Amino acid sequence: MKHKKMTFLRLIVLIFGISGSVSAQKDYKLWLQYDAVSNLDLKSNYLFAIEGIVALGKSETMTIASNELQWALTAMLGKKINVVTKLEENNNIIIGSKASLNSEIQKTIESDFNRINDEGFIIKSITINNKSHIIISGKKEVGVLYGVYSFLRLIQTNKSIEKLNIIDSPKTNIRILNHWDNLDRKVERGYAGFSLWNWQKLPDFIDQRYIDYARANASIGINGTVLTNVNANALILTPQYLEKVEALANVFRPYGIKVYLTARFSAPIEIGGLKTADPKDVDVANWWKAKAKEIYARIPDFGGFLVKANSEGQPGPQNYGRDHVDGANMLADAVAPFGGVIMWRAFVYSEHDANDRAKQAYAEFQPYDGRFRENVIVQVKNGAIDFQPREPFHPLFGAMPKTPLMMEFQITQEYLGFSTHLVFLPKLFQEVLESDTYQKGKGATVAKVIDGSLYNNKITGIAGVANIGNDLNWTGHPFAQANWYGFGRLAWNPYLDADTIADEWLRCTFSNNEKFISPIKEMMIQSREAVVNYMTPLGLHHVMDTGHHYGPGPWVSNLSRPEWNPVYYHKADKNGIGFDRSKAGTNAVSQYAPEAASIFDNIKTCPEEYLLWFHHVSWDYKLKDGHNLWDGMALKYQQGVNQVSAMQKTWNATEKYVDSERFKEVQMLLNIQYKEAKWWRDACLLYFQQYSGKELPKGVEKPTQSLEYFESLKFPFAPGN
């Protein structure tokens, strides 16, 4: 008996790999808390429906699925649920791929298999020999694993498991995290500690964190990870490091996660001994083919390469008079025999074209439509500048019908207060995905571009720049975990609502108590608009201090490249403020479909949240609420501060529903956010007031410091830079 107990305890340790206080474990366990069900009637119903687990299959993936199901159900229901390999006279959960099911079960759900893809799953209530069972199945075992996590989410969120009939598949092929992690373990734009990948100890030391990382990703359907920074280091492609990458791939594989790497375009020179990296050079092409063969010999399911080329100083095909198509297709040919893909980033802008940075990616990439290989997907940021608190959708979406485009969101908060500000990003992600491109008439949303349904693309994908580090809570802020979770859920289904995601995450992570859920969910939903208000209201953008992007810096004007200076973007003067991208200005509106262009071009129809993105507007311009622009902008800044104050009050009222450690952690972080929201308000309004020449309107608090004080602040050691 003692031996059995120790074995089960060992299972718990293996699954969570953590030690220390219970509160610390909660911070670490993300949304996989598996807290005990407190509703006794519901718990009784669950126990009646789940008397045992029938696990069909003995692969690593099925073992993981079975162990997760057993541990989670035992923890949540307070009774050990046994695993068996054949049906008994009980109400069971049956888990197994299609190939493992007996003919009777297969016949019962045969038509459902026609409705899912290779990663999809079926969760269905069935009756066999007068006993009620729940079947969790898929065409492939990874689908079963996804189904197990989906079923557990039902229990975590206290949903009914009677008469289940869930048929679900991911709507995108590649659902991937981009880690901007360097080989020295520093993370570019990282605010949660150092990189998870301990290259010095790999391949022989497998940190439990790698396993828990894989569990967390599998639980939300993420199926790929790019281990290295887009500002790439060629050393990752050497045998010394490929051995380490192989070790990580072996850990991630049973969880359905493929490993990808960033390819430094000049690698043939830096580690290959060649004198050129010209994509048209035969020796260069052969070098990449040999390198791909070497990688796939180690990692047969290697996903492929992510490439940042000819952008912000990174080498690329243009160094040799070639174009992006030449570079992408050369690499695509190298990985094609092995089923690999090339994710080629469209984040490009040149110091030689100061007209309008927002136009450059479209101008450079749209003419390439239809010229890329079939295994190339162009990765496009959600907006045309750079992960701002709010941007209109990137004009490339919908504008390249012959080329698959994948979304690039930023989960890490480079421009949204780092890991000290509570900002629920799925609200931002949803706003972008629901945007109408009008490229095939009304209803041609960005989501339809991304999932391939608009143009019937063969490859589809969504990438998220990870916010993960080796902090105990993974993301630096307990609520930043919701952004990782929400990204995964939207990558699986780009049509999900942010409200639904927030509700799921809160219930899985904290509590099912409605007195907690209702106010905190509202706080999360409002948090993104709050940060827009106190940083960049009414379409302002890129007014952060430069380099590290910490805090306001609208006054910065002395950097070598025009588009690196905030003054380039806001263009404040005595006549008004904003970047004129209308037909009368840079004509950036012309890159959108005519219907969208006409909306953005007309100052009267342009949504006010994008007003200063598309128009240079007089300080006296009358906004829809009746205020002039100056008063309206100042009141928005104040509203943002007030919203953070309200967030503090909301959180402080939840102390009895939350463990003390997480309560205090969030409380302290909200105090920082409130302080910094006031900093943003005061610094920006003092600066812009020089040009408006107007007094602050009633209701806006007066700054307690001078503009000179704010301009004097320097942060040489701000994180993530």
C-alpha positions in Angstrom: 0.0 0.0 0.0 2.8 2.4 0.9 4.5 1.6 -2.4 1.4 2.4 -4.4 1.0 5.7 -2.6 4.6 6.7 -3.2 4.2 5.8 -6.9 1.2 8.1 -7.2 2.9 10.9 -5.4 5.8 10.4 -7.8 3.4 10.9 -10.6 2.3 14.2 -9.2 5.9 15.3 -8.9 6.6 14.2 -12.5 3.7 16.1 -13.8 4.3 19.4 -12.0 8.0 19.2 -11.2 7.8 21.8 -8.5 8.5 22.3 -4.8 8.1 25.0 -2.2 4.9 26.6 -0.8 1.4 25.8 -2.1 1.1 29.5 -3.2 4.3 29.3 -5.1 3.0 26.2 -6.8 -0.1 28.0 -7.8 2.0 30.7 -9.5 3.9 28.1 -11.4 1.0 25.8 -12.4 -0.5 28.4 -14.8 -4.0 27.4 -15.8 -3.5 23.7 -14.9 -4.3 24.2 -11.3 -6.8 21.3 -11.1 -8.3 22.6 -7.9 -10.9 20.4 -6.1 -14.5 20.9 -7.3 -16.2 22.7 -4.4 -19.8 22.3 -5.7 -20.8 19.0 -4.0 -23.8 18.2 -6.4 -21.6 18.8 -9.4 -18.8 16.7 -7.9 -21.3 13.9 -7.3 -22.4 14.1 -10.9 -18.8 13.9 -12.2 -18.0 10.9 -10.0 -21.0 9.1 -11.2 -20.0 9.7 -14.8 -16.3 8.9 -14.3 -15.6 5.7 -12.5 -12.6 4.7 -14.5 -10.3 5.5 -17.4 -9.8 3.1 -20.3 -6.6 4.1 -22.0 -6.0 2.5 -25.4 -2.5 2.7 -26.7 0.9 2.7 -25.0 2.8 5.4 -26.9 4.5 8.3 -25.1 1.7 10.6 -26.2 -1.0 8.2 -24.9 0.8 7.7 -21.6 1.0 11.4 -21.2 -2.7 11.8 -21.9 -3.6 9.0 -19.5 -1.4 10.2 -16.7 -2.7 13.8 -17.1 -6.3 12.6 -17.1 -5.8 10.4 -14.0 -3.9 13.0 -12.0 -6.2 15.9 -12.9 -9.4 14.0 -12.2 -8.1 12.6 -8.9 -7.1 16.1 -7.8 -10.4 17.7 -8.8 -12.7 15.0 -7.6 -10.9 13.9 -4.5 -10.9 10.2 -5.4 -8.4 8.2 -7.3 -9.6 7.3 -10.7 -8.0 4.1 -11.9 -6.7 3.5 -15.4 -7.4 0.2 -17.1 -6.8 -1.1 -20.6 -10.2 -2.7 -21.3 -13.9 -1.9 -20.7 -15.2 -2.9 -17.3 -18.7 -2.7 -15.8 -18.3 0.9 -15.0 -19.0 4.3 -16.5 -15.7 5.0 -18.1 -13.8 7.6 -20.0 -12.3 5.9 -23.0 -9.3 7.6 -24.6 -7.6 6.4 -27.8 -7.0 7.2 -31.4 -9.3 5.9 -34.2 -7.0 3.0 -34.9 -7.1 1.8 -31.3 -10.9 1.7 -31.0 -12.9 -1.5 -31.3 -15.3 -1.8 -34.2 -18.4 -1.1 -32.1 -17.0 2.2 -30.9 -15.7 3.1 -34.3 -19.0 2.4 -35.8 -20.7 4.7 -33.2 -18.6 7.7 -34.1 -17.5 7.0 -37.6 -19.2 10.0 -39.2 -17.6 12.3 -36.6 -14.1 11.4 -37.8 -15.1 12.9 -41.2 -15.6 16.2 -39.5 -12.1 16.6 -37.9 -8.6 16.9 -39.3 -5.5 15.1 -38.1 -5.2 17.3 -34.9 -8.9 17.4 -34.2 -10.8 15.5 -31.5 -14.1 14.0 -30.6 -15.6 14.1 -27.1 -18.8 12.2 -27.0 -21.2 10.5 -24.7 -22.0 6.9 -25.9 -23.7 3.8 -24.5 -22.2 0.3 -24.7 -23.9 -2.7 -23.0 -26.2 -0.3 -21.1 -23.3 1.5 -19.6 -22.7 5.2 -20.2 -19.2 6.2 -21.4 -17.4 9.2 -22.6 -15.2 8.7 -25.6 -12.2 11.0 -26.3 -10.7 10.2 -29.7 -9.0 11.6 -32.8 -7.5 10.4 -36.0 -4.1 10.8 -34.4 -2.9 10.5 -30.9 -2.1 14.1 -30.6 -5.8 14.8 -31.2 -6.6 12.6 -28.2 -4.2 14.6 -26.1 -5.9 17.9 -27.1 -9.2 16.2 -26.4 -8.1 15.2 -22.9 -7.1 18.8 -22.1 -10.4 20.1 -23.5 -12.4 17.6 -21.4 -10.4 18.6 -18.3 -11.2 22.2 -19.0 -14.9 21.3 -18.8 -14.3 20.0 -15.3 -12.1 23.0 -14.3 -14.8 25.4 -15.4 -17.6 23.4 -13.7 -19.4 22.6 -17.0 -21.8 19.8 -17.4 -20.4 16.5 -18.9 -23.8 15.0 -19.7 -24.8 14.3 -23.3 -21.4 15.5 -24.7 -21.0 15.9 -28.4 -17.9 18.0 -29.0 -16.3 17.9 -32.5 -13.4 20.2 -32.8 -10.3 20.8 -34.9 -7.7 23.6 -35.1 -8.5 26.1 -37.8 -4.8 26.8 -38.5 -1.9 24.5 -39.2 1.0 26.2 -37.5 0.3 27.5 -34.0 3.6 28.6 -32.9 5.5 30.6 -30.2 8.5 32.7 -31.4 11.1 32.9 -28.6 13.4 35.9 -29.0 15.9 34.1 -26.9 19.7 34.5 -27.4 22.2 31.8 -26.8 23.5 33.6 -23.7 20.0 33.2 -22.2 19.2 36.9 -22.5 15.7 37.4 -24.0 15.2 40.3 -26.4 12.0 42.1 -25.3 11.8 39.6 -22.4 10.5 40.7 -19.1 10.2 37.4 -17.2 13.8 36.5 -16.4 16.2 34.6 -18.5 15.5 32.1 -21.3 14.1 28.7 -20.4 16.8 27.0 -22.6 19.9 26.2 -20.6 22.2 25.5 -23.5 25.2 25.0 -21.2 23.5 22.0 -19.5 21.8 20.6 -22.6 21.6 17.9 -24.0 22.3 15.8 -20.9 20.3 17.7 -18.4 16.6 17.9 -19.1 15.0 20.6 -16.9 11.6 19.7 -15.6 10.5 23.1 -16.9 10.9 21.9 -20.5 8.3 19.2 -19.8 5.9 21.6 -18.0 6.3 24.1 -20.9 5.3 21.4 -23.3 2.3 20.4 -21.1 1.1 24.0 -21.0 1.4 24.5 -24.7 -0.3 21.2 -25.5 -3.2 22.1 -23.2 -4.0 25.1 -25.4 -3.2 23.5 -28.8 0.2 25.2 -29.6 2.1 22.8 -31.8 5.4 24.6 -32.6 8.1 26.6 -31.0 10.9 28.7 -32.5 13.7 28.3 -29.9 15.9 31.2 -31.0 15.8 35.0 -31.7 14.9 36.3 -35.1 18.0 38.4 -34.7 19.7 35.1 -35.3 23.0 33.6 -34.3 24.5 31.1 -36.8 26.0 29.0 -34.0 22.6 27.4 -33.4 23.1 25.5 -36.7 26.4 23.9 -35.7 26.6 20.3 -34.5 27.4 21.5 -31.0 24.0 23.2 -30.7 22.0 20.9 -32.9 22.6 18.1 -30.4 21.0 20.3 -27.8 18.1 21.2 -30.1 17.6 17.5 -30.7 17.2 16.9 -27.0 14.5 19.6 -26.7 12.7 18.2 -29.8 12.7 14.7 -28.1 11.0 16.2 -25.0 8.4 18.2 -27.0 7.5 15.6 -29.6 5.1 13.5 -27.5 3.1 16.7 -26.8 2.6 17.4 -30.5 5.1 20.2 -30.6 7.6 20.7 -33.5 10.9 22.6 -33.0 11.9 25.3 -35.5 15.0 27.5 -35.6 15.8 31.0 -36.9 18.2 30.9 -39.9 20.8 33.6 -40.1 21.1 34.3 -43.8 24.9 34.8 -43.6 25.4 31.4 -41.9 27.2 29.9 -45.0 29.9 32.5 -44.5 30.0 32.5 -40.7 30.0 28.8 -40.0 30.3 27.3 -43.5 33.5 28.7 -44.8 32.0 30.2 -47.9 32.8 33.6 -49.2 29.2 34.5 -50.0 25.6 33.9 -48.9 24.1 34.8 -52.3 21.0 32.7 -52.7 21.7 32.3 -56.4 25.1 30.8 -55.8 25.1 27.1 -56.3 27.5 26.4 -53.4 25.3 28.4 -51.1 22.2 26.6 -52.1 24.0 23.3 -51.6 25.3 24.3 -48.2 21.7 24.9 -47.0 20.5 21.6 -48.5 23.3 19.8 -46.7 22.5 21.6 -43.5 18.8 20.8 -43.8 19.7 17.1 -44.3 21.9 17.2 -41.2 19.2 18.7 -39.1 16.5 16.3 -40.3 18.8 13.3 -39.7 18.7 14.3 -36.0 15.2 15.7 -35.9 12.9 14.0 -38.5 9.9 16.2 -37.6 11.9 19.5 -37.6 9.5 22.2 -38.5 11.7 24.5 -40.6 13.1 28.0 -40.4 11.9 31.4 -39.4 13.8 34.2 -41.2 14.3 37.9 -40.5 16.2 39.2 -43.5 17.3 42.7 -44.6 15.6 44.2 -41.6 17.1 46.3 -38.8 20.6 45.3 -39.9 20.1 41.6 -40.4 21.7 40.1 -43.5 19.6 38.9 -46.4 19.3 38.4 -50.1 19.3 42.1 -50.8 23.0 42.2 -49.7 23.6 40.4 -53.0 21.2 42.3 -55.3 18.6 39.6 -54.9 15.1 39.9 -53.4 13.0 38.2 -50.7 11.6 35.7 -53.1 15.1 34.5 -54.1 16.1 34.1 -50.4 12.9 32.4 -49.2 12.7 30.0 -52.2 16.3 28.9 -51.8 15.7 27.9 -48.2 12.3 26.4 -49.1 14.0 24.1 -51.6 16.4 23.0 -48.9 13.7 21.8 -46.5 11.0 20.8 -49.0 12.2 17.1 -49.3 11.7 16.7 -45.6 8.3 18.5 -45.3 9.7 21.6 -43.8 8.4 25.2 -44.1 10.0 28.6 -44.3 8.3 31.4 -42.3 9.7 34.6 -43.9 9.0 37.7 -42.0 7.6 40.8 -43.8 8.8 43.2 -41.0 11.0 45.4 -43.2 11.6 49.1 -43.4 14.5 51.1 -44.8 16.4 54.1 -43.6 16.5 55.2 -47.3 12.8 55.7 -47.5 11.6 58.2 -44.8 8.3 58.9 -46.5 6.2 56.6 -44.4 7.5 53.5 -42.5 3.9 52.1 -42.4 3.9 51.7 -46.2 7.1 49.9 -46.7 6.3 46.2 -46.0 3.3 46.3 -48.3 5.3 48.1 -51.0 8.0 45.6 -50.8 6.1 42.3 -50.4 2.8 42.7 -52.3 4.4 42.6 -55.7 5.9 39.2 -54.8 2.4 37.6 -54.6 2.4 34.2 -56.3 6.2 33.9 -56.6 7.0 32.1 -53.4 7.4 28.3 -53.2 4.4 26.3 -51.8 6.2 25.7 -48.5 6.8 29.4 -47.8 4.5 31.3 -45.6 5.0 35.1 -45.1 4.8 36.1 -41.5 3.2 39.6 -41.1 2.8 41.6 -37.9 -0.7 42.5 -36.9 -0.1 46.2 -37.7 2.1 48.1 -40.1 4.4 49.7 -37.6 5.4 47.6 -34.6 3.1 45.9 -32.0 1.6 49.2 -30.8 -1.1 49.3 -28.1 -3.5 49.9 -31.1 -2.8 49.8 -34.8 -5.2 49.3 -37.7 -4.7 45.9 -39.3 -1.7 45.4 -41.6 -2.7 46.2 -45.3 -1.0 43.1 -46.5 -3.7 40.9 -45.0 -6.0 40.0 -47.9 -3.7 41.7 -50.5 -1.7 38.6 -51.4 -4.3 36.1 -52.6 -1.7 33.7 -54.1 0.6 33.7 -51.0 -0.2 32.3 -47.6 0.2 34.8 -44.8 0.5 34.0 -41.1 -0.2 36.4 -38.3 2.5 37.6 -35.9 1.2 38.8 -32.6 3.4 40.0 -29.7 2.5 38.3 -26.5 5.4 39.9 -24.6 4.5 43.5 -23.8 7.3 45.5 -25.5 5.1 48.5 -26.0 2.5 47.9 -23.4 4.2 48.3 -20.0 6.5 45.2 -19.9 5.5 42.7 -17.3 4.4 45.3 -14.7 1.2 46.4 -16.5 -1.9 44.2 -16.5 -3.1 44.2 -20.1 -5.4 41.4 -21.4 -4.0 41.1 -25.0 -6.7 38.7 -26.4 -8.9 41.8 -26.6 -6.3 43.3 -29.0 -5.9 40.0 -30.9 -9.6 39.7 -31.4 -9.9 43.3 -32.6 -7.4 42.6 -35.3 -8.8 39.2 -36.3 -12.3 40.7 -36.6 -11.1 43.6 -38.8 -12.7 43.6 -42.3 -10.2 43.9 -45.1 -13.0 44.2 -47.7 -10.5 42.4 -50.1 -13.3 40.1 -51.3 -16.2 42.3 -50.3 -17.7 42.9 -46.9 -16.9 40.1 -44.4 -13.4 39.3 -45.6 -11.9 39.5 -42.1 -8.3 39.1 -41.2 -9.3 35.8 -39.5 -10.4 34.4 -42.8 -7.1 35.4 -44.3 -5.2 33.7 -41.5 -7.2 30.4 -41.5 -6.9 30.1 -45.2 -10.7 30.2 -45.9 -10.6 33.5 -47.9 -8.2 32.2 -50.6 -8.1 28.4 -49.9 -4.4 28.5 -48.8 -2.7 25.2 -48.1 -0.5 26.5 -45.2 -2.0 28.6 -42.4 -0.6 29.8 -39.2 -0.4 32.2 -36.2 2.8 33.1 -34.4 3.1 34.8 -31.0 6.3 36.4 -29.7 6.5 34.6 -26.4 6.4 36.4 -23.0 8.0 33.4 -21.2 11.1 33.3 -19.1 12.5 31.5 -16.1 10.5 33.5 -13.5 8.6 31.3 -11.1 5.3 32.4 -12.6 6.7 32.1 -16.2 5.5 35.4 -17.5 6.6 38.1 -14.9 3.0 39.0 -14.1 0.3 36.5 -13.0 -2.2 38.0 -15.4 0.3 37.9 -18.3 -0.2 34.1 -18.2 -3.6 34.9 -19.6 -2.0 36.3 -22.7 -0.1 33.1 -23.4 -3.3 31.1 -22.8 -5.4 33.4 -24.9 -2.9 33.4 -27.8 -3.1 29.6 -27.9 -6.9 29.5 -27.8 -7.1 32.1 -30.6 -4.4 30.3 -32.7 -6.6 27.2 -32.4 -9.8 29.1 -33.2 -9.4 32.7 -34.4 -13.1 33.3 -34.0 -13.2 32.9 -30.2 -14.4 35.8 -28.1 -11.9 37.4 -25.6 -14.7 37.4 -23.0 -14.9 33.6 -23.3 -11.2 33.2 -23.1 -11.0 35.4 -20.0 -13.7 33.4 -18.3 -12.0 30.1 -19.0 -8.6 31.3 -17.8 -9.9 32.8 -14.6 -11.8 29.7 -13.7 -8.9 27.4 -14.5 -6.3 29.6 -12.8 -8.1 31.1 -9.8 -11.7 30.2 -8.9 -15.2 29.4 -10.1 -16.7 31.8 -7.6 -18.9 34.2 -9.5 -18.2 36.9 -7.0 -14.6 36.8 -8.1 -15.2 35.9 -11.8 -17.6 38.7 -12.7 -15.6 41.8 -11.5 -12.2 40.4 -12.5 -13.3 39.4 -15.9 -14.6 42.9 -16.5 -11.3 44.3 -15.3 -9.4 42.1 -17.7 -11.6 43.1 -20.7 -11.2 46.8 -19.9 -7.5 46.6 -19.3 -6.4 46.9 -22.9 -8.4 50.0 -23.5 -7.0 51.5 -20.4 -3.4 51.1 -21.6 -4.3 52.7 -25.0 -5.9 55.6 -23.1 -2.9 56.4 -20.9 -0.3 55.7 -23.6 -1.6 56.3 -27.1 -5.1 57.6 -27.3 -7.0 58.4 -30.5 -4.5 56.7 -32.9 -1.2 58.1 -31.5 1.6 55.6 -31.8 5.2 54.9 -31.2 5.6 57.7 -28.6 7.5 55.4 -26.2 11.0 56.3 -25.2 13.4 54.8 -27.7 15.5 51.7 -27.6 14.1 50.0 -24.5 10.5 51.4 -25.1 10.0 51.9 -21.4 7.9 54.9 -20.5 6.9 58.0 -22.6 9.3 59.8 -24.9 7.3 61.9 -27.4 10.1 64.5 -27.4 12.8 62.2 -28.7 14.1 63.6 -32.1 17.9 63.1 -32.2 18.3 59.5 -33.4 20.1 58.8 -36.7 17.1 57.3 -38.6 14.0 59.5 -38.8 11.6 56.6 -38.2 13.3 55.7 -34.9 12.1 59.1 -33.4 8.7 59.5 -31.8 8.4 63.0 -33.3 8.3 61.2 -36.7 5.0 59.6 -35.7 3.0 62.2 -33.9 4.2 65.2 -35.9 2.8 67.6 -33.3 3.0 71.3 -34.2 0.9 74.4 -33.4 -1.6 73.4 -36.1 -2.3 70.0 -34.7 -1.1 66.5 -34.2 -1.1 63.2 -36.1 0.4 61.4 -39.1 -1.4 62.3 -42.4 -1.7 59.0 -44.3 -4.7 60.2 -46.3 -4.6 60.7 -50.0 -3.5 64.2 -49.3 -0.6 62.9 -47.2 1.5 59.8 -47.7 -1.5 58.0 -49.3 -0.9 54.9 -47.1 -4.7 54.5 -47.2 -4.4 53.4 -50.9 -2.8 50.1 -49.7 -6.1 49.0 -48.3 -9.1 47.8 -50.3 -11.1 50.7 -51.7 -13.9 50.3 -49.2 -11.5 50.3 -46.2 -9.4 53.1 -47.8 -12.4 55.4 -48.2 -13.3 54.9 -44.5 -9.8 55.7 -43.3 -9.3 58.5 -45.8 -12.3 60.6 -44.7 -11.7 62.3 -41.4 -15.4 62.1 -40.7 -15.7 58.4 -41.2 -12.3 57.3 -39.9 -12.9 55.6 -36.5 -11.7 57.9 -33.8 -9.5 55.2 -32.3 -7.4 55.5 -35.6 -7.8 59.3 -36.1 -4.2 60.4 -35.4 -2.9 57.3 -37.2 -4.4 58.5 -40.5 -4.8 62.2 -40.1 -3.0 65.3 -38.9 -5.8 67.0 -37.0 -6.3 70.5 -35.7 -6.2 71.0 -31.9 -9.7 72.6 -32.3 -11.2 69.7 -34.3 -14.5 68.7 -32.8 -14.7 65.0 -31.7 -17.9 63.0 -31.8 -18.4 63.6 -28.0 -18.3 67.4 -28.6 -14.9 68.0 -27.1 -12.1 69.6 -29.2 -9.2 67.4 -30.0 -6.9 68.8 -27.2 -9.5 68.4 -24.5 -10.6 65.0 -25.8 -7.0 63.7 -25.9 -6.3 65.0 -22.4 -9.5 63.4 -21.0 -8.5 60.1 -22.6 -5.2 60.2 -20.8 -7.0 60.9 -17.5 -9.5 58.2 -18.3 -6.7 55.7 -18.6 -5.4 56.7 -15.2 -8.8 56.4 -13.7 -9.3 53.0 -15.2 -6.1 51.7 -13.5 -7.3 53.2 -10.2 -10.6 51.3 -10.7 -8.6 48.1 -11.5 -6.8 48.5 -8.1 -10.1 48.9 -6.2 -11.5 45.8 -8.0 -8.5 43.7 -7.2 -8.3 44.8 -3.6 -11.9 43.6 -3.1 -11.0 40.1 -4.1 -8.5 39.3 -1.3 -10.7 36.6 0.3 -11.0 34.7 -3.0 -7.3 34.5 -3.9 -4.2 33.0 -2.3 -2.2 35.6 -0.4 0.9 35.3 -2.6 -0.8 36.0 -5.9 -3.0 38.6 -4.3 -0.1 40.6 -3.0 1.9 40.1 -6.2 -0.9 41.6 -8.4 -1.6 44.3 -5.9 2.0 45.5 -6.0 2.1 45.4 -9.8 -1.1 47.4 -10.0 0.4 50.0 -7.8 3.3 50.3 -10.2 0.9 50.4 -13.2 -1.0 53.2 -11.5 2.2 55.2 -10.9 3.4 54.7 -14.4 0.0 55.5 -16.0 0.2 58.9 -14.2 3.7 59.3 -15.5 2.5 58.7 -19.1 -0.4 61.1 -18.7 1.7 63.9 -17.2 4.7 63.6 -19.5 2.7 63.4 -22.7 0.3 66.2 -21.9 3.0 68.5 -20.8 4.9 67.9 -24.0 1.9 68.2 -26.4 0.6 71.3 -24.5 3.6 73.2 -25.8 2.0 72.9 -29.3 -1.7 73.1 -28.4 -1.2 76.2 -26.3 -4.3 75.2 -24.3 -5.1 74.7 -20.7 -5.9 71.2 -19.4 -9.6 70.7 -19.3 -11.6 70.2 -16.2 -11.3 66.7 -14.8 -7.6 66.3 -15.7 -5.2 66.3 -12.8 -2.4 68.7 -13.0 1.2 67.3 -13.3 3.3 67.5 -10.1 6.6 67.5 -12.1 7.9 69.6 -15.0 8.4 68.5 -18.6 12.2 69.0 -18.0 12.0 66.5 -15.2 10.4 63.9 -17.4 12.8 64.5 -20.2 15.7 64.0 -17.9 14.7 60.5 -16.9 17.1 57.8 -18.3 16.8 54.0 -18.0 20.1 52.5 -19.3 19.4 49.2 -17.7 15.7 48.8 -18.7 15.0 45.1 -19.3 14.6 43.4 -22.6 16.7 45.7 -24.7 
